[in-house]
Amino acid sequence: MLWIPITLFAAFAQTFRFMFQKRLRINTLSTAGATFARFLYAAPLISMIAIGYSLLRGYSWPVVDWQFWAFAASGGFCQVSATMCVVSLFQQRNFAVGITFKKIEVLLAVGFGLIFLGEGVSLPALGAISIGVLGVLVLSYTPQVVGSGGPRFLNKATALGLSCGILFGASAVFYRGATLHIGAGDIFAKASITLMTAILLQLVGMAFLLRWREPGQIIAVAQAWRVAAWVGLLSLFGSMAWFTAFALQNAAYVKALGQVEILASFAISVFVFGEKLRSSETLGILLLSVSVVLLILLL
């Protein structure tokens, strides 16, 4: 049951990382720049940890196959895309709603796990998931402005929220797949080397993207190091915990327990950003929370 405290730590670290990313997005950086910050400052640290741990334990360089690289690269791409979606989402809705929209990843990780890894869940768990789907529909409701047209549920916030949920759910399953295709010495070695590989791939890819599309953002990320460094540090700690949990347990169950992040997002939304929730948003978050609790009880 070691994966339970590890997952709890990962969830809270990730929530605070998003808090700092939102500050970067509001005050300093573009969406891509705020996303790049986590990889720029986390890459040197995870490299030292992964290589140093292997040397300390006397492990040889792990044996990997093409499936490891495919899973790691796919997970990295999905995670970058998902992070950009959720950072953009913070510009549309408040912090707690943004985080909760992202949490539909647990509803999708089940399907991705079954398709790509052959890991399913029980029928009662699927019932709990349906409650979460209802919560997403309620949460996506946006009152119409007088004199404006267009659907209330089909809006930009909904599209971003669903996109980041799908992509985060897929990345979790792909990362678990990568840890299952690496012949490292122990669980921590598997997780740290897989994470190092993913972050280095993401760093290189994002650097090329920013150099091409937003060259000034690379310098801006470096200049914003006082806040951006926290993004990288929390990202490293959170990702290390996620990867370790993925190596120990079904990704869908790990993400289900990680829904405690919703509670932390409530506190940050109210006490840090001074934001308020509408009654429909509160109901949607409560439905998703009930879904999470039921999934945890059914583990």
PASEBA-1860 file (N, C-alpha, C; in nm, 3 decimals):
! residues 299
1> MLWIPITL> 0.082/-0.122/0.000/0.000/0.000/0.000/0.086/0.127/0.000 ~ 0.214/0.113/-0.029/0.304/0.228/-0.029/0.261/0.333/-0.131 ~ 0.191/0.290/-0.236/0.151/0.383/-0.340/0.052/0.487/-0.292 ~ -0.019/0.460/-0.182/-0.121/0.555/-0.133/-0.057/0.684/-0.080 ~ 0.035/0.680/0.019/0.096/0.806/0.063/0.177/0.874/-0.046 ~ 0.237/0.797/-0.135/0.313/0.855/-0.245/0.220/0.933/-0.339 ~ 0.102/0.877/-0.365/0.004/0.945/-0.451/-0.049/1.071/-0.386 ~ -0.076/1.067/-0.256/-0.124/1.185/-0.185/-0.023/1.299/-0.193
9> FAAFAQTF> 0.104/1.265/-0.174/0.209/1.367/-0.184/0.213/1.426/-0.325 ~ 0.201/1.339/-0.426/0.205/1.385/-0.565/0.091/1.481/-0.595 ~ -0.028/1.451/-0.545/-0.145/1.534/-0.572/-0.130/1.675/-0.514 ~ -0.081/1.685/-0.390/-0.067/1.817/-0.329/0.048/1.896/-0.392 ~ 0.157/1.828/-0.426/0.268/1.895/-0.493/0.223/1.952/-0.628 ~ 0.143/1.876/-0.700/0.095/1.919/-0.831/0.001/2.039/-0.820 ~ -0.084/2.040/-0.717/-0.176/2.152/-0.699/-0.100/2.282/-0.676 ~ 0.003/2.278/-0.591/0.080/2.399/-0.564/0.164/2.439/-0.684
17> RFMFQKRL> 0.206/2.341/-0.765/0.278/2.374/-0.887/0.189/2.451/-0.983 ~ 0.062/2.409/-0.997/-0.031/2.481/-1.083/-0.057/2.622/-1.030 ~ -0.056/2.637/-0.897/-0.076/2.769/-0.839/0.034/2.865/-0.884 ~ 0.160/2.819/-0.879/0.271/2.903/-0.923/0.268/2.925/-1.074 ~ 0.224/2.824/-1.149/0.213/2.842/-1.294/0.107/2.946/-1.329 ~ -0.001/2.947/-1.252/-0.104/3.047/-1.279/-0.049/3.187/-1.252 ~ 0.031/3.202/-1.146/0.091/3.333/-1.119/0.184/3.375/-1.233 ~ 0.262/3.280/-1.285/0.350/3.311/-1.397/0.270/3.354/-1.519
25> RINTLSTA> 0.160/3.282/-1.545/0.078/3.312/-1.664/0.012/3.448/-1.651 ~ -0.032/3.483/-1.530/-0.101/3.610/-1.511/-0.003/3.728/-1.518 ~ 0.114/3.712/-1.455/0.204/3.825/-1.436/0.315/3.838/-1.538 ~ 0.362/3.727/-1.596/0.487/3.733/-1.671/0.486/3.664/-1.806 ~ 0.446/3.537/-1.809/0.474/3.452/-1.924/0.350/3.419/-2.007 ~ 0.377/3.368/-2.127/0.270/3.315/-2.212/0.234/3.176/-2.162 ~ 0.132/3.117/-2.222/0.093/2.980/-2.185/0.208/2.883/-2.209 ~ 0.274/2.893/-2.324/0.386/2.803/-2.355/0.504/2.829/-2.262
33> GATFARFL> 0.527/2.956/-2.228/0.638/2.989/-2.139/0.617/2.934/-1.999 ~ 0.495/2.945/-1.948/0.464/2.892/-1.815/0.475/2.740/-1.814 ~ 0.445/2.677/-1.928/0.459/2.532/-1.940/0.606/2.492/-1.946 ~ 0.685/2.569/-2.020/0.828/2.541/-2.036/0.904/2.552/-1.904 ~ 0.858/2.638/-1.814/0.927/2.662/-1.688/0.945/2.534/-1.607 ~ 0.845/2.448/-1.607/0.853/2.326/-1.526/0.963/2.233/-1.576 ~ 0.986/2.229/-1.708/1.087/2.139/-1.763/1.227/2.198/-1.752 ~ 1.239/2.329/-1.772/1.370/2.393/-1.767/1.435/2.378/-1.630
41> YAAPLISM> 1.357/2.397/-1.525/1.414/2.393/-1.390/1.413/2.254/-1.328 ~ 1.333/2.164/-1.384/1.329/2.028/-1.330/1.432/1.936/-1.394 ~ 1.470/1.962/-1.520/1.558/1.872/-1.594/1.693/1.849/-1.525 ~ 1.765/1.954/-1.482/1.896/1.929/-1.418/1.882/1.849/-1.288 ~ 1.777/1.876/-1.212/1.759/1.808/-1.083/1.728/1.660/-1.102 ~ 1.636/1.628/-1.191/1.599/1.487/-1.210/1.715/1.410/-1.271 ~ 1.796/1.475/-1.355/1.912/1.407/-1.413/2.012/1.369/-1.304 ~ 2.037/1.462/-1.212/2.129/1.433/-1.103/2.075/1.323/-1.012
49> IAIGYSLL> 1.944/1.327/-0.986/1.882/1.227/-0.899/1.886/1.089/-0.963 ~ 1.844/1.080/-1.089/1.836/0.950/-1.157/1.974/0.887/-1.175 ~ 2.069/0.965/-1.225/2.203/0.913/-1.248/2.275/0.886/-1.116 ~ 2.261/0.983/-1.021/2.326/0.967/-0.891/2.276/0.846/-0.815 ~ 2.145/0.821/-0.819/2.089/0.706/-0.748/2.139/0.575/-0.808 ~ 2.143/0.568/-0.941/2.191/0.446/-1.006/2.337/0.420/-0.973 ~ 2.420/0.526/-0.973/2.561/0.510/-0.938/2.577/0.469/-0.792 ~ 2.498/0.530/-0.705/2.507/0.499/-0.562/2.471/0.354/-0.533
57> RGYSWPVV> 2.371/0.303/-0.603/2.328/0.166/-0.582/2.408/0.065/-0.664 ~ 2.495/0.116/-0.750/2.576/0.026/-0.831/2.503/-0.038/-0.947 ~ 2.395/0.027/-0.993/2.318/-0.028/-1.104/2.384/0.007/-1.237 ~ 2.379/-0.084/-1.331/2.424/-0.055/-1.467/2.311/0.020/-1.539 ~ 2.345/0.078/-1.654/2.242/0.153/-1.728/2.130/0.058/-1.769 ~ 2.005/0.095/-1.746/1.894/0.002/-1.768/1.875/-0.041/-1.913 ~ 1.818/-0.158/-1.929/1.785/-0.209/-2.061/1.645/-0.161/-2.098 ~ 1.632/-0.098/-2.214/1.502/-0.050/-2.260/1.477/-0.101/-2.401
65> DWQFWAFA> 1.350/-0.107/-2.440/1.315/-0.148/-2.574/1.243/-0.034/-2.645 ~ 1.203/-0.058/-2.770/1.139/0.048/-2.847/1.006/0.090/-2.784 ~ 0.940/-0.004/-2.714/0.813/0.030/-2.651/0.832/0.132/-2.539 ~ 0.944/0.123/-2.468/0.975/0.222/-2.363/0.980/0.361/-2.424 ~ 1.056/0.376/-2.534/1.068/0.507/-2.598/0.935/0.555/-2.654 ~ 0.856/0.464/-2.707/0.726/0.502/-2.762/0.632/0.551/-2.652 ~ 0.627/0.477/-2.541/0.542/0.517/-2.429/0.591/0.648/-2.366 ~ 0.723/0.661/-2.346/0.779/0.781/-2.283/0.754/0.905/-2.368
73> ASGGFCQV> 0.778/0.892/-2.500/0.758/1.006/-2.589/0.610/1.043/-2.600 ~ 0.522/0.942/-2.608/0.378/0.969/-2.616/0.328/1.034/-2.487 ~ 0.375/0.981/-2.374/0.335/1.041/-2.246/0.383/1.184/-2.232 ~ 0.507/1.210/-2.276/0.561/1.345/-2.268/0.485/1.443/-2.354 ~ 0.451/1.401/-2.478/0.375/1.488/-2.567/0.237/1.519/-2.509 ~ 0.169/1.416/-2.458/0.036/1.436/-2.401/0.042/1.527/-2.278 ~ 0.146/1.511/-2.196/0.157/1.592/-2.075/0.183/1.739/-2.107 ~ 0.270/1.765/-2.204/0.295/1.904/-2.245/0.168/1.968/-2.298
81> SATMCVVS> 0.099/1.898/-2.386/-0.025/1.951/-2.445/-0.130/1.973/-2.337 ~ -0.140/1.880/-2.242/-0.237/1.892/-2.134/-0.206/2.010/-2.043 ~ -0.078/2.030/-2.012/-0.039/2.142/-1.925/-0.071/2.275/-1.991 ~ -0.047/2.285/-2.121/-0.081/2.408/-2.191/-0.231/2.433/-2.190 ~ -0.310/2.325/-2.201/-0.455/2.339/-2.195/-0.501/2.389/-2.060 ~ -0.446/2.332/-1.952/-0.493/2.370/-1.819/-0.447/2.510/-1.781 ~ -0.327/2.551/-1.826/-0.282/2.688/-1.801/-0.371/2.787/-1.877 ~ -0.409/2.752/-2.000/-0.501/2.837/-2.076/-0.638/2.841/-2.010
89> LFQQRNFA> -0.679/2.730/-1.952/-0.808/2.721/-1.885/-0.817/2.818/-1.769 ~ -0.706/2.842/-1.701/-0.705/2.934/-1.588/-0.743/3.076/-1.630 ~ -0.730/3.106/-1.760/-0.769/3.238/-1.809/-0.919/3.245/-1.835 ~ -0.986/3.128/-1.840/-1.128/3.123/-1.870/-1.214/3.111/-1.745 ~ -1.170/3.031/-1.650/-1.247/3.006/-1.529/-1.153/3.015/-1.410 ~ -1.206/3.010/-1.285/-1.119/3.027/-1.170/-1.038/2.902/-1.140 ~ -0.948/2.911/-1.042/-0.848/2.807/-1.017/-0.911/2.674/-0.979 ~ -1.006/2.673/-0.887/-1.066/2.547/-0.842/-1.140/2.477/-0.956
97> VGITFKKI> -1.213/2.554/-1.037/-1.285/2.495/-1.149/-1.187/2.441/-1.252 ~ -1.080/2.516/-1.277/-0.979/2.469/-1.372/-0.919/2.336/-1.330 ~ -0.880/2.325/-1.204/-0.823/2.200/-1.153/-0.926/2.088/-1.160 ~ -1.051/2.116/-1.126/-1.153/2.011/-1.125/-1.183/1.962/-1.266 ~ -1.188/2.053/-1.364/-1.204/2.012/-1.503/-1.092/1.916/-1.543 ~ -0.972/1.949/-1.502/-0.858/1.864/-1.534/-0.874/1.724/-1.475 ~ -0.945/1.713/-1.365/-0.954/1.586/-1.294/-1.041/1.482/-1.362 ~ -1.103/1.515/-1.475/-1.173/1.409/-1.549/-1.074/1.309/-1.606
105> EVLLAVGF> -0.944/1.337/-1.589/-0.843/1.242/-1.635/-0.865/1.104/-1.573 ~ -0.915/1.100/-1.449/-0.936/0.970/-1.384/-1.048/0.893/-1.452 ~ -1.145/0.966/-1.508/-1.255/0.900/-1.578/-1.209/0.840/-1.710 ~ -1.102/0.895/-1.764/-1.052/0.851/-1.893/-0.934/0.755/-1.881 ~ -0.861/0.764/-1.771/-0.746/0.675/-1.751/-0.789/0.529/-1.750 ~ -0.911/0.503/-1.703/-0.963/0.367/-1.701/-0.969/0.310/-1.843 ~ -1.028/0.388/-1.934/-1.040/0.342/-2.072/-0.905/0.328/-2.141 ~ -0.816/0.426/-2.121/-0.684/0.419/-2.182/-0.605/0.300/-2.127
113> GLIFLGEG> -0.619/0.275/-1.996/-0.548/0.162/-1.936/-0.593/0.030/-1.995 ~ -0.723/0.019/-2.019/-0.778/-0.105/-2.076/-0.731/-0.122/-2.220 ~ -0.730/-0.013/-2.296/-0.693/-0.020/-2.439/-0.544/-0.048/-2.458 ~ -0.459/0.027/-2.385/-0.316/0.019/-2.411/-0.242/-0.082/-2.324 ~ -0.292/-0.108/-2.202/-0.220/-0.197/-2.111/-0.300/-0.319/-2.069 ~ -0.427/-0.324/-2.107/-0.511/-0.436/-2.068/-0.547/-0.437/-1.921 ~ -0.543/-0.320/-1.855/-0.576/-0.307/-1.712/-0.714/-0.242/-1.697 ~ -0.812/-0.318/-1.651/-0.946/-0.266/-1.636/-0.985/-0.241/-1.492
121> VSLPALGA> -1.111/-0.201/-1.470/-1.165/-0.179/-1.336/-1.297/-0.254/-1.325 ~ -1.352/-0.260/-1.204/-1.476/-0.334/-1.181/-1.597/-0.254/-1.229 ~ -1.711/-0.323/-1.243/-1.836/-0.257/-1.282/-1.882/-0.153/-1.181 ~ -1.873/-0.179/-1.049/-1.909/-0.074/-0.953/-1.826/0.053/-0.971 ~ -1.699/0.035/-1.006/-1.613/0.152/-1.030/-1.663/0.232/-1.149 ~ -1.713/0.163/-1.250/-1.769/0.233/-1.366/-1.892/0.315/-1.326 ~ -1.970/0.263/-1.230/-2.085/0.339/-1.180/-2.041/0.467/-1.113 ~ -1.933/0.459/-1.035/-1.880/0.579/-0.970/-1.831/0.679/-1.074
129> ISIGVLGV> -1.773/0.627/-1.181/-1.723/0.714/-1.287/-1.838/0.791/-1.354 ~ -1.954/0.727/-1.368/-2.068/0.794/-1.432/-2.113/0.916/-1.351 ~ -2.099/0.909/-1.219/-2.130/1.026/-1.135/-2.034/1.139/-1.168 ~ -1.909/1.104/-1.190/-1.811/1.205/-1.227/-1.843/1.270/-1.359 ~ -1.891/1.193/-1.454/-1.929/1.248/-1.584/-2.041/1.351/-1.567 ~ -2.139/1.318/-1.481/-2.246/1.413/-1.453/-2.190/1.540/-1.392 ~ -2.093/1.524/-1.303/-2.031/1.640/-1.242/-1.964/1.729/-1.344 ~ -1.900/1.670/-1.445/-1.835/1.747/-1.551/-1.938/1.826/-1.631
137> LVLSYTPQ> -2.053/1.763/-1.660/-2.158/1.833/-1.735/-2.212/1.953/-1.657 ~ -2.232/1.935/-1.526/-2.280/2.045/-1.443/-2.174/2.155/-1.435 ~ -2.050/2.115/-1.420/-1.941/2.210/-1.407/-1.921/2.292/-1.533 ~ -1.949/2.231/-1.649/-1.927/2.299/-1.776/-2.035/2.400/-1.809 ~ -2.140/2.404/-1.728/-2.251/2.497/-1.753/-2.205/2.641/-1.727 ~ -2.227/2.726/-1.827/-2.193/2.868/-1.814/-2.316/2.952/-1.846 ~ -2.363/3.035/-1.752/-2.481/3.118/-1.778/-2.459/3.208/-1.899 ~ -2.561/3.222/-1.981/-2.550/3.309/-2.098/-2.555/3.455/-2.057
145> VVGSGGPR> -2.477/3.534/-2.127/-2.482/3.678/-2.106/-2.602/3.731/-2.183 ~ -2.675/3.825/-2.124/-2.794/3.879/-2.188/-2.758/3.936/-2.325 ~ -2.835/3.893/-2.426/-2.812/3.942/-2.561/-2.714/3.861/-2.641 ~ -2.654/3.758/-2.578/-2.558/3.675/-2.650/-2.621/3.543/-2.687 ~ -2.573/3.482/-2.790/-2.625/3.353/-2.833/-2.522/3.245/-2.811 ~ -2.554/3.125/-2.861/-2.458/3.015/-2.852/-2.489/2.923/-2.736 ~ -2.445/2.800/-2.746/-2.471/2.701/-2.643/-2.401/2.732/-2.512 ~ -2.463/2.691/-2.401/-2.406/2.717/-2.270/-2.300/2.614/-2.233
153> FLNKATAL> -2.320/2.489/-2.276/-2.226/2.384/-2.238/-2.106/2.378/-2.333 ~ -2.129/2.407/-2.461/-2.020/2.400/-2.557/-1.950/2.535/-2.563 ~ -1.850/2.554/-2.478/-1.777/2.678/-2.472/-1.628/2.649/-2.465 ~ -1.549/2.753/-2.470/-1.403/2.737/-2.473/-1.351/2.670/-2.346 ~ -1.407/2.708/-2.232/-1.363/2.648/-2.106/-1.389/2.497/-2.106 ~ -1.506/2.456/-2.157/-1.538/2.314/-2.164/-1.439/2.241/-2.254 ~ -1.411/2.297/-2.371/-1.319/2.233/-2.465/-1.180/2.218/-2.405 ~ -1.131/2.323/-2.338/-0.999/2.316/-2.276/-0.998/2.215/-2.161
161> GLSCGILF> -1.104/2.216/-2.081/-1.111/2.124/-1.968/-1.114/1.979/-2.012 ~ -1.198/1.949/-2.111/-1.205/1.812/-2.162/-1.074/1.770/-2.227 ~ -1.013/1.862/-2.299/-0.886/1.830/-2.366/-0.776/1.798/-2.266 ~ -0.763/1.880/-2.161/-0.656/1.854/-2.066/-0.684/1.726/-1.988 ~ -0.811/1.695/-1.963/-0.844/1.571/-1.894/-0.809/1.449/-1.977 ~ -0.843/1.454/-2.107/-0.810/1.343/-2.197/-0.659/1.323/-2.207 ~ -0.588/1.434/-2.224/-0.443/1.426/-2.243/-0.371/1.382/-2.116 ~ -0.414/1.433/-1.999/-0.351/1.389/-1.874/-0.381/1.242/-1.846
169> GASAVFYR> -0.503/1.199/-1.877/-0.537/1.059/-1.858/-0.451/0.969/-1.945 ~ -0.431/1.010/-2.070/-0.348/0.931/-2.162/-0.203/0.931/-2.117 ~ -0.152/1.046/-2.072/-0.011/1.052/-2.031/0.015/0.961/-1.912 ~ -0.080/0.953/-1.818/-0.062/0.865/-1.701/-0.046/0.720/-1.743 ~ -0.130/0.677/-1.836/-0.124/0.538/-1.884/0.004/0.514/-1.963 ~ 0.043/0.608/-2.047/0.166/0.592/-2.126/0.288/0.587/-2.034 ~ 0.289/0.669/-1.930/0.403/0.667/-1.837/0.409/0.535/-1.761 ~ 0.294/0.482/-1.721/0.296/0.351/-1.655/0.348/0.245/-1.753
177> GATLHIGA> 0.306/0.257/-1.879/0.356/0.164/-1.980/0.507/0.171/-1.993 ~ 0.563/0.293/-1.986/0.708/0.309/-1.996/0.779/0.241/-1.878 ~ 0.725/0.258/-1.757/0.789/0.196/-1.639/0.783/0.044/-1.645 ~ 0.688/-0.010/-1.720/0.678/-0.156/-1.733/0.772/-0.211/-1.839 ~ 0.836/-0.121/-1.916/0.925/-0.165/-2.024/1.068/-0.114/-2.002 ~ 1.109/-0.104/-1.877/1.246/-0.065/-1.847/1.304/-0.162/-1.744 ~ 1.421/-0.213/-1.774/1.484/-0.312/-1.686/1.578/-0.248/-1.587 ~ 1.526/-0.158/-1.502/1.609/-0.090/-1.401/1.614/-0.173/-1.273
185> GDIFAKAS> 1.704/-0.132/-1.181/1.730/-0.211/-1.061/1.615/-0.225/-0.965 ~ 1.541/-0.116/-0.939/1.429/-0.122/-0.845/1.323/-0.020/-0.887 ~ 1.217/-0.009/-0.806/1.105/0.078/-0.842/1.149/0.223/-0.857 ~ 1.230/0.273/-0.764/1.272/0.413/-0.771/1.360/0.437/-0.892 ~ 1.446/0.342/-0.924/1.532/0.355/-1.043/1.446/0.358/-1.169 ~ 1.346/0.270/-1.177/1.254/0.269/-1.291/1.187/0.405/-1.307 ~ 1.132/0.456/-1.195/1.056/0.581/-1.200/1.146/0.700/-1.234 ~ 1.262/0.709/-1.170/1.348/0.826/-1.190/1.406/0.831/-1.331
193> ITLMTAIL> 1.448/0.717/-1.385/1.505/0.717/-1.520/1.396/0.742/-1.625 ~ 1.277/0.685/-1.603/1.166/0.713/-1.695/1.130/0.861/-1.692 ~ 1.124/0.918/-1.572/1.092/1.061/-1.560/1.200/1.147/-1.624 ~ 1.326/1.113/-1.601/1.436/1.189/-1.663/1.423/1.186/-1.815 ~ 1.396/1.069/-1.871/1.382/1.057/-2.016/1.268/1.145/-2.067 ~ 1.154/1.140/-1.999/1.038/1.217/-2.042/1.066/1.367/-2.034 ~ 1.124/1.412/-1.924/1.148/1.556/-1.905/1.250/1.608/-2.006 ~ 1.355/1.532/-2.034/1.454/1.577/-2.132/1.393/1.586/-2.271
201> LQLVGMAF> 1.308/1.489/-2.307/1.238/1.497/-2.436/1.147/1.619/-2.441 ~ 1.077/1.646/-2.331/0.987/1.762/-2.325/1.065/1.893/-2.331 ~ 1.178/1.899/-2.261/1.261/2.019/-2.259/1.309/2.054/-2.400 ~ 1.362/1.956/-2.470/1.412/1.979/-2.606/1.299/2.021/-2.699 ~ 1.186/1.949/-2.691/1.073/1.980/-2.777/1.017/2.119/-2.752 ~ 1.000/2.156/-2.624/0.947/2.288/-2.591/1.046/2.400/-2.628 ~ 1.176/2.374/-2.613/1.276/2.475/-2.648/1.270/2.507/-2.798 ~ 1.259/2.404/-2.880/1.247/2.424/-3.025/1.118/2.500/-3.058
209> LLRWREPG> 1.008/2.464/-2.990/0.880/2.530/-3.016/0.887/2.678/-2.981 ~ 0.941/2.710/-2.864/0.950/2.850/-2.822/1.047/2.929/-2.909 ~ 1.159/2.865/-2.946/1.256/2.935/-3.031/1.193/2.970/-3.165 ~ 1.103/2.886/-3.211/1.037/2.906/-3.340/0.921/3.004/-3.330 ~ 0.836/2.987/-3.229/0.713/3.065/-3.220/0.721/3.184/-3.126 ~ 0.790/3.170/-3.012/0.795/3.276/-2.912/0.936/3.287/-2.854 ~ 1.034/3.329/-2.932/1.174/3.330/-2.888/1.199/3.411/-2.762 ~ 1.126/3.516/-2.740/1.148/3.597/-2.621/1.108/3.529/-2.491
217> QIIAVAQA> 1.025/3.425/-2.501/0.976/3.358/-2.381/1.085/3.278/-2.309 ~ 1.184/3.228/-2.381/1.291/3.153/-2.315/1.367/3.243/-2.219 ~ 1.398/3.365/-2.263/1.465/3.461/-2.176/1.374/3.502/-2.062 ~ 1.245/3.519/-2.090/1.148/3.558/-1.987/1.138/3.452/-1.879 ~ 1.142/3.325/-1.917/1.137/3.216/-1.819/1.259/3.221/-1.728 ~ 1.376/3.248/-1.788/1.499/3.257/-1.709/1.492/3.376/-1.613 ~ 1.436/3.487/-1.658/1.428/3.607/-1.574/1.327/3.591/-1.461 ~ 1.229/3.505/-1.479/1.125/3.482/-1.378/1.163/3.366/-1.286
225> WRVAAWVG> 1.291/3.344/-1.264/1.339/3.226/-1.193/1.290/3.217/-1.049 ~ 1.260/3.331/-0.986/1.218/3.326/-0.846/1.087/3.248/-0.828 ~ 0.997/3.261/-0.924/0.872/3.185/-0.919/0.884/3.058/-1.003 ~ 0.949/3.068/-1.118/0.960/2.954/-1.209/1.038/2.839/-1.146 ~ 1.136/2.870/-1.062/1.213/2.764/-0.997/1.124/2.679/-0.906 ~ 1.026/2.743/-0.842/0.931/2.666/-0.760/0.845/2.575/-0.846 ~ 0.810/2.623/-0.965/0.735/2.539/-1.059/0.815/2.414/-1.092 ~ 0.943/2.433/-1.124/1.028/2.320/-1.156/1.048/2.225/-1.039
233> LLSLFGSM> 1.068/2.281/-0.920/1.093/2.198/-0.801/0.969/2.117/-0.763 ~ 0.855/2.183/-0.759/0.730/2.112/-0.726/0.693/2.012/-0.835 ~ 0.722/2.048/-0.959/0.697/1.956/-1.070/0.781/1.831/-1.055 ~ 0.908/1.849/-1.017/0.997/1.735/-1.000/0.949/1.643/-0.889 ~ 0.920/1.702/-0.772/0.874/1.621/-0.659/0.743/1.550/-0.691 ~ 0.649/1.625/-0.751/0.521/1.566/-0.784/0.533/1.457/-0.888 ~ 0.609/1.484/-0.995/0.624/1.386/-1.101/0.697/1.261/-1.053 ~ 0.799/1.281/-0.967/0.871/1.166/-0.913/0.777/1.076/-0.835
241> AWFTAFAL> 0.688/1.139/-0.758/0.590/1.062/-0.680/0.489/0.993/-0.772 ~ 0.439/1.066/-0.874/0.345/1.004/-0.969/0.407/0.884/-1.037 ~ 0.529/0.899/-1.086/0.594/0.791/-1.159/0.618/0.670/-1.069 ~ 0.654/0.695/-0.944/0.674/0.584/-0.851/0.542/0.512/-0.826 ~ 0.434/0.589/-0.810/0.303/0.529/-0.788/0.258/0.450/-0.911 ~ 0.286/0.504/-1.031/0.249/0.433/-1.154/0.323/0.300/-1.166 ~ 0.447/0.297/-1.115/0.524/0.174/-1.121/0.470/0.069/-1.024 ~ 0.395/0.115/-0.923/0.345/0.025/-0.819/0.200/-0.018/-0.840
249> QNAAYVKA> 0.120/0.066/-0.910/-0.024/0.041/-0.914/-0.084/0.083/-1.048 ~ -0.201/0.027/-1.079/-0.281/0.063/-1.196/-0.298/0.215/-1.202 ~ -0.271/0.275/-1.319/-0.276/0.421/-1.333/-0.413/0.477/-1.300 ~ -0.521/0.405/-1.332/-0.656/0.453/-1.304/-0.679/0.467/-1.155 ~ -0.630/0.372/-1.075/-0.646/0.379/-0.931/-0.559/0.491/-0.870 ~ -0.442/0.507/-0.924/-0.355/0.616/-0.876/-0.421/0.751/-0.900 ~ -0.475/0.770/-1.020/-0.540/0.896/-1.051/-0.669/0.916/-0.970 ~ -0.736/0.805/-0.939/-0.858/0.815/-0.857/-0.824/0.871/-0.720
257> LGQVEILA> -0.722/0.818/-0.656/-0.682/0.868/-0.525/-0.630/1.011/-0.534 ~ -0.569/1.043/-0.647/-0.514/1.177/-0.665/-0.618/1.287/-0.672 ~ -0.747/1.249/-0.672/-0.853/1.348/-0.676/-0.860/1.433/-0.549 ~ -0.787/1.397/-0.446/-0.782/1.482/-0.325/-0.728/1.620/-0.360 ~ -0.668/1.630/-0.477/-0.620/1.759/-0.527/-0.731/1.863/-0.532 ~ -0.855/1.816/-0.551/-0.969/1.907/-0.559/-0.983/1.986/-0.430 ~ -0.966/1.920/-0.315/-0.978/1.988/-0.187/-0.872/2.096/-0.172 ~ -0.751/2.065/-0.213/-0.644/2.165/-0.205/-0.673/2.282/-0.297
265> SFAISVFV> -0.732/2.255/-0.414/-0.762/2.363/-0.508/-0.869/2.456/-0.453 ~ -0.964/2.402/-0.376/-1.063/2.486/-0.310/-0.996/2.589/-0.220 ~ -0.906/2.541/-0.136/-0.838/2.629/-0.040/-0.757/2.736/-0.112 ~ -0.683/2.697/-0.218/-0.602/2.792/-0.291/-0.690/2.895/-0.362 ~ -0.799/2.848/-0.423/-0.889/2.937/-0.495/-0.944/3.047/-0.404 ~ -0.985/3.007/-0.284/-1.049/3.102/-0.192/-0.947/3.189/-0.119 ~ -0.842/3.127/-0.063/-0.751/3.199/0.027/-0.632/3.264/-0.043 ~ -0.594/3.214/-0.162/-0.480/3.273/-0.232/-0.526/3.369/-0.341
273> FGEKLRSS> -0.623/3.324/-0.425/-0.666/3.408/-0.537/-0.793/3.488/-0.508 ~ -0.858/3.464/-0.392/-0.977/3.538/-0.354/-1.092/3.519/-0.450 ~ -1.105/3.400/-0.509/-1.208/3.373/-0.608/-1.332/3.311/-0.542 ~ -1.446/3.328/-0.609/-1.572/3.272/-0.560/-1.629/3.175/-0.662 ~ -1.703/3.078/-0.613/-1.764/2.979/-0.701/-1.914/3.002/-0.710 ~ -1.969/2.980/-0.832/-2.114/2.983/-0.847/-2.171/2.854/-0.790 ~ -2.302/2.854/-0.765/-2.367/2.737/-0.707/-2.355/2.616/-0.799 ~ -2.367/2.637/-0.931/-2.355/2.525/-1.026/-2.215/2.468/-1.026
281> ETLGILLL> -2.113/2.554/-1.012/-1.975/2.507/-1.007/-1.951/2.426/-0.880 ~ -2.008/2.473/-0.769/-1.994/2.399/-0.644/-2.059/2.261/-0.654 ~ -2.178/2.254/-0.715/-2.246/2.127/-0.732/-2.164/2.032/-0.820 ~ -2.108/2.084/-0.928/-2.026/2.002/-1.016/-1.904/1.945/-0.946 ~ -1.839/2.029/-0.865/-1.721/1.984/-0.791/-1.760/1.880/-0.687 ~ -1.876/1.899/-0.622/-1.923/1.802/-0.523/-1.952/1.666/-0.587 ~ -2.015/1.668/-0.706/-2.044/1.543/-0.776/-1.914/1.470/-0.813 ~ -1.818/1.547/-0.861/-1.689/1.485/-0.893/-1.622/1.431/-0.768
289> SVSVVLLI> -1.634/1.503/-0.657/-1.574/1.458/-0.532/-1.639/1.328/-0.484 ~ -1.773/1.319/-0.497/-1.843/1.194/-0.460/-1.793/1.079/-0.547 ~ -1.775/1.106/-0.676/-1.724/1.004/-0.766/-1.587/0.955/-0.722 ~ -1.502/1.049/-0.680/-1.368/1.014/-0.634/-1.374/0.927/-0.508 ~ -1.456/0.969/-0.410/-1.467/0.894/-0.285/-1.514/0.752/-0.310 ~ -1.615/0.737/-0.396/-1.666/0.604/-0.427/-1.559/0.517/-0.494 ~ -1.484/0.579/-0.585/-1.378/0.503/-0.651/-1.274/0.456/-0.551 ~ -1.239/0.543/-0.457/-1.140/0.507/-0.355/-1.193/0.393/-0.268
297> LLL> -1.321/0.399/-0.230/-1.379/0.293/-0.146/-1.389/0.159/-0.218 ~ -1.396/0.166/-0.352/-1.408/0.044/-0.431/-1.274/-0.017/-0.470 ~ -1.164/0.051/-0.435/-1.032/-0.003/-0.470/-1.007/-0.138/-0.405
END
